Amino acid sequence: MARLLIPERIYEQELLDAGDGSDDEVVGNLSDLRRINQLLGGTRVVIEALRMSLDRRVKEVSMLDAGTGSADIPSAVAAKLKSLGINPFVAALDLSERNLRLTCARLDVDREIALIRADAFDLPFEDRSFDFVTASLFLHHFREDEIVRLLKGFARVARRAIIINDLMRNLVPYYFTRMAGAIFESRLTRNDAPVSVLRGFTAEELRQLARRAGLTRFRVRRLFPYRLLMVADLSER
C-alpha cells in the first residue's frame, strides 16, 4: 500500500525557477518558505544535524548554504552557534539576484551572513573552504545527473560534512499542499509547493545519488513530516 503513495518523479519547472511573479509575489513566496521551514522542522533539522557533527571543543565554524533563498536557515544556524559560544562564518549562496536583493531589502536576515550571488554548479571557492556545506529544499529542483554534479561540488569545498534537507516524494503531502493552498501568501507557493513534493525523493533515491557522487560515509534518515535528511561525513578523507 505504501508504494502506491509514491508516484514517479516529475520534472515540471516551478514558477519561481522560471522567473515568474512580481517582487511582491516573490517576497510572499520567500516568506511562505520561511514559515514552512519553521513549522515543519526544516530549520531545526539542519541545526541539529550540524550540532551533532561538531566537536565539543570547536570554537569557530564555517558554513556555506547553497540555494539559500532568503537565508533564513543560515541566519538561524548562526544564531544557534553563537548561543553555544561558537564563532560562525556563514555564507549564503543563490543564483537569483532578485532573491538576494529582496532578502536584503524586505526580509529580516542576519547582517553577518555573507550573501553571495553565484552558481552552485561552479562554486567560486577553494577546495575545503568551509567546514560544512548545507542545502535545504534545493536538490529537488534538479535532474539526477545535475544533483550528482552538485554533490560533487559540495564535497570539494566542504571539510567536515555535507548536510542535505529535502522533500520525501509522497501523495499525502502532495494532496495536503493542494488542499492547504489558501494558507500560503503567494500564488507562486500555491503552485510550486505541490510541484516540489512530486520533484522530491525516496530515501533510496537519495542514497543512490550520494553513491554516484562518490560519497561513501553518509546516512539518510526519514523525518516527520515527509522530510529526508542526508549527512555525508567527509572528515576522514
C-alpha positions in Angstrom: 0.0 0.0 0.0 2.8 2.4 0.9 4.4 2.0 -2.5 1.1 3.1 -4.1 1.6 6.5 -2.4 4.9 7.1 -4.2 4.4 8.5 -7.7 7.1 8.8 -10.4 9.3 11.8 -10.0 8.4 14.7 -12.2 10.5 17.4 -13.8 8.0 20.3 -14.2 9.6 23.7 -13.7 8.5 25.7 -10.7 7.2 29.2 -11.3 9.9 30.8 -9.1 12.7 29.0 -11.0 11.2 30.3 -14.2 11.4 33.9 -13.0 7.7 34.3 -12.8 5.9 36.7 -10.4 6.3 40.3 -9.3 8.7 41.4 -6.5 5.7 41.3 -4.0 4.9 37.8 -5.0 8.5 36.6 -4.7 8.7 38.2 -1.2 5.4 36.4 -0.3 6.9 33.1 -1.6 10.1 33.5 0.4 8.1 34.3 3.5 6.0 31.2 2.9 9.1 29.1 2.7 10.4 30.6 5.9 7.2 29.6 7.7 7.4 26.1 6.2 10.9 25.7 7.4 10.0 26.9 10.9 6.7 25.0 11.3 7.7 21.7 9.6 11.1 21.4 11.1 13.4 22.2 8.2 15.4 24.8 10.2 15.5 22.5 13.3 16.7 19.5 11.2 19.7 21.4 9.8 20.7 22.9 13.2 20.5 19.5 14.9 22.5 17.8 12.2 25.2 20.4 12.3 25.3 20.3 16.1 25.7 16.5 16.2 28.6 16.8 13.7 30.5 19.3 15.8 33.4 18.5 18.1 32.6 19.9 21.6 35.9 21.7 21.7 35.4 23.7 18.5 35.3 27.5 18.8 34.9 28.5 15.2 32.7 27.0 12.4 32.3 28.0 8.7 29.3 27.0 6.7 28.1 27.5 3.1 24.4 27.3 2.4 23.7 26.6 -1.3 20.4 27.7 -2.9 19.7 29.7 0.2 16.6 31.6 -0.9 16.0 34.2 1.8 18.9 32.9 4.0 16.6 32.0 6.9 18.3 28.8 7.8 21.8 30.2 7.7 20.6 33.0 10.0 19.1 30.5 12.4 22.3 28.4 12.3 24.5 31.4 13.0 22.3 32.4 16.0 22.5 28.9 17.4 26.2 28.7 17.0 26.6 32.0 18.8 24.4 30.7 21.7 26.8 27.7 22.0 29.8 30.1 22.3 31.0 29.2 18.8 32.1 32.0 16.4 30.4 31.4 13.0 31.3 32.4 9.5 28.2 31.7 7.3 27.9 32.3 3.6 24.6 32.0 1.8 24.7 31.4 -1.9 22.0 31.9 -4.5 22.0 32.3 -8.3 18.9 34.6 -8.2 19.8 38.3 -8.0 16.2 39.0 -7.2 16.1 36.6 -4.3 19.1 38.2 -2.7 18.1 41.7 -3.4 14.6 41.3 -1.9 16.0 39.4 1.0 18.3 42.4 1.8 15.6 45.0 1.2 12.5 43.5 2.6 13.2 40.4 4.8 15.0 40.1 8.1 18.4 38.5 7.7 21.4 38.4 10.0 23.7 41.2 8.8 26.7 39.0 9.5 25.6 36.5 6.9 27.7 36.8 3.7 25.1 36.8 0.8 26.8 35.6 -2.4 25.4 35.5 -5.9 26.9 32.6 -7.7 26.2 29.4 -9.5 26.1 26.3 -7.3 27.4 24.3 -10.2 30.5 26.4 -10.3 31.3 27.2 -6.7 33.8 30.1 -6.6 35.7 28.7 -3.6 38.9 26.8 -3.0 38.9 23.2 -2.1 37.8 22.6 1.5 36.9 26.2 2.1 34.1 25.5 4.6 33.6 23.1 7.5 30.0 22.4 6.3 28.0 22.7 3.1 24.3 22.7 3.5 21.4 22.7 1.0 17.8 22.8 2.1 14.9 22.3 -0.3 17.3 22.8 -3.1 18.3 19.5 -4.8 14.7 18.6 -5.8 14.9 21.5 -8.3 17.3 19.5 -10.5 17.5 16.3 -12.5 19.6 13.4 -11.3 22.8 14.0 -13.3 22.7 17.6 -12.1 22.3 16.6 -8.5 25.3 14.3 -8.8 27.3 17.3 -10.1 26.1 19.5 -7.2 27.0 16.9 -4.6 30.5 16.5 -6.1 30.9 20.3 -5.9 29.7 20.4 -2.3 32.2 17.6 -1.4 35.0 19.6 -3.0 34.5 22.7 -0.9 33.5 21.0 2.4 36.0 19.9 5.0 33.7 18.1 7.6 30.3 17.3 6.2 27.5 17.9 3.7 24.0 18.3 5.1 21.1 17.9 2.8 17.5 18.6 3.9 14.8 17.9 1.2 11.4 16.5 0.5 10.2 13.0 0.5 8.0 12.3 -2.5 4.6 11.0 -1.5 1.0 11.6 -2.4 0.0 12.5 1.2 2.0 15.8 1.3 1.1 16.4 -2.3 -2.6 16.5 -1.7 -2.1 18.3 1.6 -0.3 21.2 -0.1 -3.0 21.2 -2.8 -5.8 21.5 -0.2 -3.9 23.9 2.1 -3.1 26.3 -0.7 -5.1 29.1 0.9 -2.7 29.3 3.9 0.1 30.4 1.6 0.7 34.1 1.0 1.9 33.8 -2.6 0.3 32.3 -5.7 3.9 31.1 -6.5 3.9 28.9 -3.4 0.4 27.6 -4.1 1.7 26.4 -7.5 5.2 25.4 -6.5 4.6 23.6 -3.3 2.7 20.6 -4.8 5.2 20.5 -7.7 8.1 20.5 -5.2 6.7 17.4 -3.5 6.5 15.5 -6.7 10.0 16.5 -7.5 11.2 15.1 -4.2 12.9 11.8 -3.5 12.7 8.5 -1.8 15.3 7.7 0.8 16.9 5.1 -1.6 17.0 7.5 -4.5 18.9 10.0 -2.3 21.3 7.2 -1.3 21.9 6.2 -4.9 22.6 9.9 -5.8 25.1 10.1 -3.0 26.9 6.9 -4.2 27.0 8.2 -7.7 28.7 11.4 -6.4 31.4 9.3 -4.8 30.2 9.8 -1.2 30.9 6.8 0.9 30.3 7.7 4.6 26.8 9.0 4.7 23.4 8.3 6.2 19.9 9.1 5.0 17.1 9.5 7.5 13.3 9.9 7.0 11.9 12.6 9.3 8.4 13.7 10.2 6.7 15.1 8.2 7.9 13.7 4.9 11.4 15.1 5.1 14.7 13.5 4.2 18.0 14.3 5.9 21.3 13.2 4.5 24.6 13.8 6.3 27.8 12.9 4.5 30.9 12.7 6.7 34.0 14.0 4.9 36.3 14.3 7.9 38.4 11.2 7.2 39.3 11.9 3.6 
